[in-house]
């Protein structure tokens, strides 16, 4: 019985895998195993990212980059990085969903 308590205690202390929450971005009926949903969401994320990068690029090419603060440029670039991380998380979730279907 002591061994069972020790095992239970160890299991409670084990770090849990954090799953990303995309409820603010994905439709309510989103199916992580559906390639069409994956393609649509990746395209949407890429368009947002390209839009942010285009704004920064256009300002730079027109030499108006100094009209926005370096902090704002930094935050815009970090937003693009977050978008790319979301793509990775979506693809990883899709991969896991497909793997679970095959088991």
Secondary structure, 3 states (H helix, E strand, C coil): CHHHHHHHHHHHHCCCCCCCCCCCCCCCCCCCCCHHHHHHHHHHHHHHHHHHHHHHHHHHHCCCHHHCCHHHHHHHHHHHHHHHHHHHHHHHHHHHHHHHHHC
